[in-house]
């Protein structure tokens, strides 16, 4: 089945230790998104890529970066995680901007 | 400004009764409206969407939603609730005028009581 896959599902890191979250998709969608979601709040958009065009939300902290080496994969790098970065990180894809977004299962990040 | 309101943080309904989860929106241009469901420690699952056409949209798991332009609403409904419908529900809106960015509501926690 076509899907959005996130690894790992649970990630524990130490304060200040860099961490990378990964997302892959078999839907062949043009757009990939990274969201941060805290304790049942609405997802907050961090970045999105239309193909290789990168779009950074204005209020996304510099501590967060992203890479999309090819259509199928996208990575979220947190350079120096703080306690406030503990959250669920959701990856999503859509065929085009504004189309239905399909979400992965998420990665739960814990910062010790 | 673009926004979505889900006025109820929590909705409780007895199993077998009809359920409604409310959503109102504010967006410039024609809205694209979506409903998602989220189970604990899972991603969001797409339920249904309205782009154009018939105001009543049918989606997954027996859910439906009605687009009401004059009231700027897109309430989610189901005729007979199941305990397994208990989850967090998000409404979202986008439009060409917003660069197609999704704006999510704050979510409504639905509990279906056996």
Interface residues (C-beta under 8 A of the other chain):
Chain A: X4 X6 X40 X41 X42 X43 X45 X88 X90 X92 X96 X97 X98 X100 X101 X102 X103 X104 X105 X106 X108
Chain B: X32 X34 X36 X41 X42 X43 X44 X45 X46 X49 X88 X90 X94 X95 X96 X99 X100 X101 X102 X104 X105 X106 X107 X109
